[in-house]
Amino acid sequence: MQKKLYRSEKNKIIGGVCGGLAEYFDIDPSIVRIVFALAFFTEGFGLLLYIILWIILPTSSSIEKESGEIIEENKEEIKTKVTEVARNIKTEVKTDTKSKKK
């Protein structure tokens, strides 16, 4: 049986990229996350690589779909996640600002 690389839906913090890579290579996901963090903070390419993999890798439930469909779904997921994070940051800033005024 051939192993397939995909984004994990059960071992996911942001997009499931690190979880999927860990499952593929049969290693602890924390190790993959540390490698991506180090790549981000030392060379700066970790974030770019993560985003590219998030866009092109299917989730485990969408492996059988066409590439174009996978990419469109992943772009929508990224858009939703970014919007959610931005909304949370906005809420936190408002809450922090109100608490400092008191």
N, CA, C and O atoms as CSV, one atom per row, in Angstrom:
chain,resi,resn,atom,element,x,y,z
A,1,MET,N,N,0.839,-1.187,0.000
A,1,MET,CA,C,0.000,0.000,0.000
A,1,MET,C,C,0.882,1.248,0.000
A,1,MET,O,O,1.827,1.352,0.783
A,2,GLN,N,N,0.571,2.170,-0.864
A,2,GLN,CA,C,1.340,3.403,-0.996
A,2,GLN,C,C,0.851,4.432,0.017
A,2,GLN,O,O,-0.349,4.667,0.158
A,3,LYS,N,N,1.817,5.045,0.725
A,3,LYS,CA,C,1.469,6.109,1.667
A,3,LYS,C,C,1.161,7.371,0.884
A,3,LYS,O,O,1.767,7.636,-0.154
A,4,LYS,N,N,0.211,8.148,1.394
A,4,LYS,CA,C,-0.151,9.421,0.763
A,4,LYS,C,C,0.081,10.542,1.757
A,4,LYS,O,O,-0.180,10.407,2.953
A,5,LEU,N,N,0.578,11.650,1.232
A,5,LEU,CA,C,0.806,12.831,2.054
A,5,LEU,C,C,-0.446,13.701,2.015
A,5,LEU,O,O,-0.938,14.042,0.940
A,6,TYR,N,N,-0.946,14.048,3.165
A,6,TYR,CA,C,-2.143,14.877,3.275
A,6,TYR,C,C,-2.068,15.700,4.549
A,6,TYR,O,O,-1.229,15.447,5.413
A,7,ARG,N,N,-2.950,16.687,4.661
A,7,ARG,CA,C,-3.068,17.475,5.890
A,7,ARG,C,C,-3.936,16.708,6.867
A,7,ARG,O,O,-4.980,16.169,6.498
A,8,SER,N,N,-3.504,16.664,8.100
A,8,SER,CA,C,-4.244,15.926,9.117
A,8,SER,C,C,-5.466,16.716,9.570
A,8,SER,O,O,-5.404,17.933,9.745
A,9,GLU,N,N,-6.561,16.016,9.755
A,9,GLU,CA,C,-7.773,16.658,10.288
A,9,GLU,C,C,-7.935,16.382,11.774
A,9,GLU,O,O,-8.706,17.059,12.454
A,10,LYS,N,N,-7.207,15.387,12.283
A,10,LYS,CA,C,-7.327,15.075,13.700
A,10,LYS,C,C,-6.161,15.624,14.515
A,10,LYS,O,O,-6.309,15.863,15.714
A,11,ASN,N,N,-5.013,15.827,13.889
A,11,ASN,CA,C,-3.837,16.337,14.581
A,11,ASN,C,C,-3.503,17.704,14.002
A,11,ASN,O,O,-2.498,17.882,13.313
A,12,LYS,N,N,-4.368,18.657,14.299
A,12,LYS,CA,C,-4.349,19.947,13.630
A,12,LYS,C,C,-4.332,21.074,14.652
A,12,LYS,O,O,-5.108,21.070,15.608
A,13,ILE,N,N,-3.439,22.042,14.445
A,13,ILE,CA,C,-3.462,23.253,15.266
A,13,ILE,C,C,-3.915,24.425,14.412
A,13,ILE,O,O,-4.810,25.173,14.805
A,14,ILE,N,N,-3.302,24.588,13.246
A,14,ILE,CA,C,-3.717,25.660,12.338
A,14,ILE,C,C,-4.337,25.055,11.082
A,14,ILE,O,O,-5.552,25.117,10.893
A,15,GLY,N,N,-3.507,24.474,10.231
A,15,GLY,CA,C,-4.004,23.921,8.970
A,15,GLY,C,C,-3.836,22.427,8.832
A,15,GLY,O,O,-4.318,21.846,7.860
A,16,GLY,N,N,-3.167,21.784,9.775
A,16,GLY,CA,C,-2.968,20.345,9.717
A,16,GLY,C,C,-1.751,19.910,8.922
A,16,GLY,O,O,-1.537,18.714,8.725
A,17,VAL,N,N,-0.947,20.867,8.459
A,17,VAL,CA,C,0.228,20.541,7.648
A,17,VAL,C,C,1.244,19.752,8.470
A,17,VAL,O,O,1.694,18.691,8.038
A,18,CYS,N,N,1.605,20.251,9.633
A,18,CYS,CA,C,2.605,19.576,10.463
A,18,CYS,C,C,2.115,18.204,10.922
A,18,CYS,O,O,2.880,17.240,10.950
A,19,GLY,N,N,0.844,18.125,11.278
A,19,GLY,CA,C,0.267,16.841,11.674
A,19,GLY,C,C,0.301,15.825,10.542
A,19,GLY,O,O,0.595,14.650,10.759
A,20,GLY,N,N,-0.001,16.285,9.333
A,20,GLY,CA,C,0.038,15.402,8.172
A,20,GLY,C,C,1.439,14.933,7.842
A,20,GLY,O,O,1.647,13.761,7.529
A,21,LEU,N,N,2.402,15.841,7.909
A,21,LEU,CA,C,3.796,15.459,7.672
A,21,LEU,C,C,4.269,14.466,8.733
A,21,LEU,O,O,4.968,13.504,8.414
A,22,ALA,N,N,3.895,14.691,9.976
A,22,ALA,CA,C,4.277,13.787,11.062
A,22,ALA,C,C,3.684,12.394,10.849
A,22,ALA,O,O,4.364,11.389,11.057
A,23,GLU,N,N,2.422,12.336,10.437
A,23,GLU,CA,C,1.797,11.039,10.174
A,23,GLU,C,C,2.485,10.331,9.006
A,23,GLU,O,O,2.689,9.118,9.048
A,24,TYR,N,N,2.841,11.082,7.973
A,24,TYR,CA,C,3.486,10.501,6.799
A,24,TYR,C,C,4.857,9.917,7.156
A,24,TYR,O,O,5.204,8.818,6.725
A,25,PHE,N,N,5.632,10.668,7.951
A,25,PHE,CA,C,6.978,10.224,8.312
A,25,PHE,C,C,7.008,9.441,9.623
A,25,PHE,O,O,8.076,9.033,10.079
A,26,ASP,N,N,5.839,9.232,10.229
A,26,ASP,CA,C,5.692,8.468,11.467
A,26,ASP,C,C,6.599,9.017,12.580
A,26,ASP,O,O,7.370,8.285,13.200
A,27,ILE,N,N,6.476,10.329,12.808
A,27,ILE,CA,C,7.216,10.984,13.883
A,27,ILE,C,C,6.257,11.841,14.699
A,27,ILE,O,O,5.103,12.032,14.315
A,28,ASP,N,N,6.730,12.346,15.801
A,28,ASP,CA,C,5.922,13.183,16.684
A,28,ASP,C,C,5.635,14.529,15.997
A,28,ASP,O,O,6.563,15.174,15.509
A,29,PRO,N,N,4.369,14.961,15.951
A,29,PRO,CA,C,4.028,16.235,15.315
A,29,PRO,C,C,4.739,17.437,15.947
A,29,PRO,O,O,4.985,18.437,15.273
A,30,SER,N,N,5.065,17.340,17.224
A,30,SER,CA,C,5.758,18.447,17.890
A,30,SER,C,C,7.121,18.698,17.258
A,30,SER,O,O,7.569,19.842,17.182
A,31,ILE,N,N,7.774,17.652,16.810
A,31,ILE,CA,C,9.078,17.798,16.162
A,31,ILE,C,C,8.918,18.573,14.861
A,31,ILE,O,O,9.709,19.469,14.568
A,32,VAL,N,N,7.904,18.233,14.084
A,32,VAL,CA,C,7.666,18.932,12.817
A,32,VAL,C,C,7.315,20.389,13.085
A,32,VAL,O,O,7.777,21.277,12.367
A,33,ARG,N,N,6.514,20.645,14.097
A,33,ARG,CA,C,6.147,22.021,14.442
A,33,ARG,C,C,7.370,22.835,14.866
A,33,ARG,O,O,7.498,24.005,14.506
A,34,ILE,N,N,8.262,22.212,15.629
A,34,ILE,CA,C,9.490,22.897,16.052
A,34,ILE,C,C,10.357,23.224,14.841
A,34,ILE,O,O,10.913,24.319,14.755
A,35,VAL,N,N,10.476,22.284,13.906
A,35,VAL,CA,C,11.265,22.521,12.695
A,35,VAL,C,C,10.691,23.695,11.902
A,35,VAL,O,O,11.441,24.556,11.441
A,36,PHE,N,N,9.367,23.734,11.742
A,36,PHE,CA,C,8.744,24.858,11.024
A,36,PHE,C,C,8.968,26.177,11.769
A,36,PHE,O,O,9.231,27.204,11.144
A,37,ALA,N,N,8.865,26.151,13.092
A,37,ALA,CA,C,9.088,27.374,13.878
A,37,ALA,C,C,10.529,27.851,13.736
A,37,ALA,O,O,10.773,29.043,13.549
A,38,LEU,N,N,11.474,26.934,13.821
A,38,LEU,CA,C,12.883,27.302,13.651
A,38,LEU,C,C,13.139,27.845,12.246
A,38,LEU,O,O,13.862,28.826,12.076
A,39,ALA,N,N,12.546,27.203,11.248
A,39,ALA,CA,C,12.707,27.676,9.863
A,39,ALA,C,C,12.119,29.072,9.703
A,39,ALA,O,O,12.650,29.891,8.953
A,40,PHE,N,N,11.031,29.340,10.401
A,40,PHE,CA,C,10.419,30.666,10.325
A,40,PHE,C,C,11.295,31.722,10.996
A,40,PHE,O,O,11.537,32.788,10.428
A,41,PHE,N,N,11.763,31.425,12.190
A,41,PHE,CA,C,12.497,32.427,12.958
A,41,PHE,C,C,13.957,32.583,12.540
A,41,PHE,O,O,14.552,33.630,12.795
A,42,THR,N,N,14.550,31.569,11.906
A,42,THR,CA,C,15.950,31.700,11.513
A,42,THR,C,C,16.112,32.136,10.062
A,42,THR,O,O,16.891,33.044,9.770
A,43,GLU,N,N,15.403,31.513,9.175
A,43,GLU,CA,C,15.561,31.825,7.749
A,43,GLU,C,C,14.342,32.536,7.152
A,43,GLU,O,O,14.445,33.166,6.099
A,44,GLY,N,N,13.196,32.437,7.819
A,44,GLY,CA,C,12.006,33.124,7.354
A,44,GLY,C,C,11.186,32.385,6.318
A,44,GLY,O,O,10.125,32.867,5.922
A,45,PHE,N,N,11.644,31.230,5.868
A,45,PHE,CA,C,10.907,30.527,4.821
A,45,PHE,C,C,9.891,29.530,5.372
A,45,PHE,O,O,9.116,28.959,4.606
A,46,GLY,N,N,9.881,29.313,6.678
A,46,GLY,CA,C,8.964,28.342,7.284
A,46,GLY,C,C,7.500,28.696,7.055
A,46,GLY,O,O,6.694,27.818,6.749
A,47,LEU,N,N,7.152,29.957,7.198
A,47,LEU,CA,C,5.770,30.395,7.014
A,47,LEU,C,C,5.344,30.243,5.552
A,47,LEU,O,O,4.246,29.767,5.265
A,48,LEU,N,N,6.210,30.645,4.647
A,48,LEU,CA,C,5.903,30.514,3.218
A,48,LEU,C,C,5.715,29.051,2.832
A,48,LEU,O,O,4.764,28.710,2.129
A,49,LEU,N,N,6.613,28.192,3.288
A,49,LEU,CA,C,6.494,26.764,2.993
A,49,LEU,C,C,5.197,26.195,3.572
A,49,LEU,O,O,4.512,25.413,2.914
A,50,TYR,N,N,4.860,26.590,4.809
A,50,TYR,CA,C,3.637,26.113,5.445
A,50,TYR,C,C,2.409,26.516,4.628
A,50,TYR,O,O,1.528,25.692,4.382
A,51,ILE,N,N,2.350,27.767,4.213
A,51,ILE,CA,C,1.207,28.260,3.436
A,51,ILE,C,C,1.098,27.530,2.093
A,51,ILE,O,O,0.000,27.167,1.671
A,52,ILE,N,N,2.227,27.319,1.429
A,52,ILE,CA,C,2.203,26.594,0.152
A,52,ILE,C,C,1.681,25.178,0.358
A,52,ILE,O,O,0.836,24.710,-0.404
A,53,LEU,N,N,2.179,24.499,1.381
A,53,LEU,CA,C,1.707,23.134,1.651
A,53,LEU,C,C,0.237,23.138,2.046
A,53,LEU,O,O,-0.501,22.227,1.671
A,54,TRP,N,N,-0.201,24.140,2.790
A,54,TRP,CA,C,-1.609,24.240,3.193
A,54,TRP,C,C,-2.494,24.372,1.959
A,54,TRP,O,O,-3.589,23.812,1.914
A,55,ILE,N,N,-2.026,25.105,0.968
A,55,ILE,CA,C,-2.814,25.302,-0.250
A,55,ILE,C,C,-2.867,24.041,-1.104
A,55,ILE,O,O,-3.927,23.696,-1.626
A,56,ILE,N,N,-1.740,23.349,-1.254
A,56,ILE,CA,C,-1.700,22.253,-2.233
A,56,ILE,C,C,-2.003,20.866,-1.669
A,56,ILE,O,O,-2.408,19.979,-2.419
A,57,LEU,N,N,-1.815,20.661,-0.370
A,57,LEU,CA,C,-2.062,19.324,0.182
A,57,LEU,C,C,-3.545,19.117,0.478
A,57,LEU,O,O,-4.195,19.988,1.056
A,58,PRO,N,N,-4.071,17.979,0.086
A,58,PRO,CA,C,-5.462,17.679,0.431
A,58,PRO,C,C,-5.571,17.271,1.890
A,58,PRO,O,O,-4.579,16.880,2.506
A,59,THR,N,N,-6.771,17.360,2.443
A,59,THR,CA,C,-7.004,16.786,3.765
A,59,THR,C,C,-7.202,15.288,3.578
A,59,THR,O,O,-7.377,14.813,2.455
A,60,SER,N,N,-7.175,14.558,4.667
A,60,SER,CA,C,-7.325,13.104,4.561
A,60,SER,C,C,-8.675,12.714,3.968
A,60,SER,O,O,-8.798,11.657,3.350
A,61,SER,N,N,-9.682,13.555,4.148
A,61,SER,CA,C,-11.009,13.234,3.607
A,61,SER,C,C,-11.198,13.682,2.162
A,61,SER,O,O,-12.197,13.326,1.537
A,62,SER,N,N,-10.250,14.462,1.616
A,62,SER,CA,C,-10.425,14.940,0.249
A,62,SER,C,C,-9.325,14.454,-0.700
A,62,SER,O,O,-9.095,15.060,-1.747
A,63,ILE,N,N,-8.662,13.382,-0.341
A,63,ILE,CA,C,-7.559,12.848,-1.158
A,63,ILE,C,C,-8.022,12.466,-2.560
A,63,ILE,O,O,-7.260,12.612,-3.516
A,64,GLU,N,N,-9.231,11.991,-2.700
A,64,GLU,CA,C,-9.704,11.508,-4.000
A,64,GLU,C,C,-10.206,12.614,-4.932
A,64,GLU,O,O,-10.548,12.338,-6.082
A,65,LYS,N,N,-10.254,13.834,-4.463
A,65,LYS,CA,C,-10.766,14.932,-5.289
A,65,LYS,C,C,-9.710,15.405,-6.279
A,65,LYS,O,O,-8.530,15.076,-6.152
A,66,GLU,N,N,-10.146,16.173,-7.258
A,66,GLU,CA,C,-9.253,16.751,-8.261
A,66,GLU,C,C,-8.399,17.848,-7.632
A,66,GLU,O,O,-8.821,18.488,-6.668
A,67,SER,N,N,-7.204,18.067,-8.171
A,67,SER,CA,C,-6.263,19.052,-7.630
A,67,SER,C,C,-6.871,20.451,-7.556
A,67,SER,O,O,-6.740,21.129,-6.537
A,68,GLY,N,N,-7.529,20.883,-8.619
A,68,GLY,CA,C,-8.126,22.214,-8.638
A,68,GLY,C,C,-9.164,22.395,-7.554
A,68,GLY,O,O,-9.238,23.447,-6.920
A,69,GLU,N,N,-9.957,21.377,-7.344
A,69,GLU,CA,C,-10.992,21.426,-6.310
A,69,GLU,C,C,-10.362,21.478,-4.919
A,69,GLU,O,O,-10.835,22.203,-4.043
A,70,ILE,N,N,-9.305,20.714,-4.725
A,70,ILE,CA,C,-8.600,20.715,-3.440
A,70,ILE,C,C,-8.035,22.096,-3.153
A,70,ILE,O,O,-8.179,22.615,-2.046
A,71,ILE,N,N,-7.390,22.692,-4.151
A,71,ILE,CA,C,-6.785,24.008,-3.967
A,71,ILE,C,C,-7.842,25.054,-3.641
A,71,ILE,O,O,-7.634,25.893,-2.764
A,72,GLU,N,N,-8.972,25.014,-4.339
A,72,GLU,CA,C,-10.053,25.976,-4.054
A,72,GLU,C,C,-10.582,25.795,-2.640
A,72,GLU,O,O,-10.797,26.780,-1.932
A,73,GLU,N,N,-10.797,24.551,-2.215
A,73,GLU,CA,C,-11.273,24.294,-0.857
A,73,GLU,C,C,-10.264,24.800,0.169
A,73,GLU,O,O,-10.636,25.405,1.175
A,74,ASN,N,N,-8.986,24.547,-0.098
A,74,ASN,CA,C,-7.953,24.960,0.841
A,74,ASN,C,C,-7.837,26.477,0.922
A,74,ASN,O,O,-7.626,27.029,2.002
A,75,LYS,N,N,-7.976,27.153,-0.216
A,75,LYS,CA,C,-7.945,28.620,-0.205
A,75,LYS,C,C,-9.104,29.177,0.619
A,75,LYS,O,O,-8.929,30.144,1.361
A,76,GLU,N,N,-10.272,28.580,0.493
A,76,GLU,CA,C,-11.427,29.026,1.285
A,76,GLU,C,C,-11.196,28.773,2.775
A,76,GLU,O,O,-11.562,29.591,3.619
A,77,GLU,N,N,-10.585,27.631,3.085
A,77,GLU,CA,C,-10.292,27.319,4.487
A,77,GLU,C,C,-9.305,28.339,5.065
A,77,GLU,O,O,-9.471,28.798,6.195
A,78,ILE,N,N,-8.287,28.687,4.292
A,78,ILE,CA,C,-7.308,29.676,4.744
A,78,ILE,C,C,-7.987,31.023,4.957
A,78,ILE,O,O,-7.736,31.698,5.956
A,79,LYS,N,N,-8.841,31.411,4.027
A,79,LYS,CA,C,-9.566,32.685,4.136
A,79,LYS,C,C,-10.410,32.703,5.411
A,79,LYS,O,O,-10.419,33.701,6.132
A,80,THR,N,N,-11.108,31.625,5.688
A,80,THR,CA,C,-11.940,31.525,6.882
A,80,THR,C,C,-11.089,31.603,8.143
A,80,THR,O,O,-11.448,32.292,9.098
A,81,LYS,N,N,-9.961,30.896,8.145
A,81,LYS,CA,C,-9.084,30.876,9.316
A,81,LYS,C,C,-8.481,32.256,9.572
A,81,LYS,O,O,-8.420,32.701,10.718
A,82,VAL,N,N,-8.035,32.935,8.514
A,82,VAL,CA,C,-7.452,34.274,8.656
A,82,VAL,C,C,-8.504,35.251,9.172
A,82,VAL,O,O,-8.210,36.075,10.038
A,83,THR,N,N,-9.728,35.166,8.648
A,83,THR,CA,C,-10.813,36.028,9.108
A,83,THR,C,C,-11.113,35.786,10.583
A,83,THR,O,O,-11.328,36.731,11.342
A,84,GLU,N,N,-11.128,34.527,10.981
A,84,GLU,CA,C,-11.388,34.165,12.373
A,84,GLU,C,C,-10.297,34.703,13.294
A,84,GLU,O,O,-10.595,35.252,14.354
A,85,VAL,N,N,-9.051,34.550,12.899
A,85,VAL,CA,C,-7.934,35.051,13.710
A,85,VAL,C,C,-7.991,36.570,13.802
A,85,VAL,O,O,-7.790,37.130,14.879
A,86,ALA,N,N,-8.263,37.243,12.690
A,86,ALA,CA,C,-8.357,38.703,12.687
A,86,ALA,C,C,-9.487,39.173,13.604
A,86,ALA,O,O,-9.333,40.151,14.336
A,87,ARG,N,N,-10.606,38.482,13.561
A,87,ARG,CA,C,-11.745,38.836,14.423
A,87,ARG,C,C,-11.363,38.662,15.896
A,87,ARG,O,O,-11.697,39.504,16.729
A,88,ASN,N,N,-10.662,37.571,16.214
A,88,ASN,CA,C,-10.242,37.330,17.593
A,88,ASN,C,C,-9.255,38.384,18.066
A,88,ASN,O,O,-9.332,38.839,19.208
A,89,ILE,N,N,-8.331,38.775,17.200
A,89,ILE,CA,C,-7.368,39.819,17.562
A,89,ILE,C,C,-8.082,41.140,17.804
A,89,ILE,O,O,-7.780,41.850,18.764
A,90,LYS,N,N,-9.030,41.467,16.932
A,90,LYS,CA,C,-9.791,42.703,17.080
A,90,LYS,C,C,-10.537,42.724,18.416
A,90,LYS,O,O,-10.547,43.738,19.113
A,91,THR,N,N,-11.158,41.599,18.763
A,91,THR,CA,C,-11.882,41.489,20.029
A,91,THR,C,C,-10.933,41.656,21.208
A,91,THR,O,O,-11.248,42.351,22.174
A,92,GLU,N,N,-9.768,41.015,21.126
A,92,GLU,CA,C,-8.783,41.110,22.204
A,92,GLU,C,C,-8.273,42.543,22.364
A,92,GLU,O,O,-8.105,43.023,23.485
A,93,VAL,N,N,-8.030,43.215,21.259
A,93,VAL,CA,C,-7.550,44.592,21.319
A,93,VAL,C,C,-8.605,45.490,21.938
A,93,VAL,O,O,-8.283,46.332,22.776
A,94,LYS,N,N,-9.862,45.327,21.538
A,94,LYS,CA,C,-10.946,46.127,22.113
A,94,LYS,C,C,-11.058,45.878,23.602
A,94,LYS,O,O,-11.190,46.822,24.381
A,95,THR,N,N,-11.006,44.616,24.009
A,95,THR,CA,C,-11.118,44.248,25.423
A,95,THR,C,C,-9.946,44.839,26.203
A,95,THR,O,O,-10.127,45.391,27.287
A,96,ASP,N,N,-8.754,44.718,25.646
A,96,ASP,CA,C,-7.546,45.236,26.306
A,96,ASP,C,C,-7.613,46.752,26.435
A,96,ASP,O,O,-7.261,47.304,27.477
A,97,THR,N,N,-8.064,47.427,25.377
A,97,THR,CA,C,-8.173,48.888,25.392
A,97,THR,C,C,-9.189,49.350,26.424
A,97,THR,O,O,-8.940,50.312,27.151
A,98,LYS,N,N,-10.330,48.678,26.496
A,98,LYS,CA,C,-11.357,49.034,27.486
A,98,LYS,C,C,-10.858,48.826,28.900
A,98,LYS,O,O,-11.131,49.643,29.780
A,99,SER,N,N,-10.130,47.742,29.131
A,99,SER,CA,C,-9.655,47.471,30.492
A,99,SER,C,C,-8.577,48.463,30.914
A,99,SER,O,O,-8.453,48.760,32.102
A,100,LYS,N,N,-7.805,48.977,29.983
A,100,LYS,CA,C,-6.773,49.963,30.307
A,100,LYS,C,C,-7.364,51.334,30.585
A,100,LYS,O,O,-6.778,52.119,31.330
A,101,LYS,N,N,-8.529,51.638,29.990
A,101,LYS,CA,C,-9.167,52.927,30.204
A,101,LYS,C,C,-9.775,53.044,31.597
A,101,LYS,O,O,-9.948,54.146,32.118
A,102,LYS,N,N,-10.098,51.896,32.197
A,102,LYS,CA,C,-10.758,51.911,33.513
A,102,LYS,C,C,-9.798,52.135,34.616
A,102,LYS,O,O,-10.195,52.175,35.781
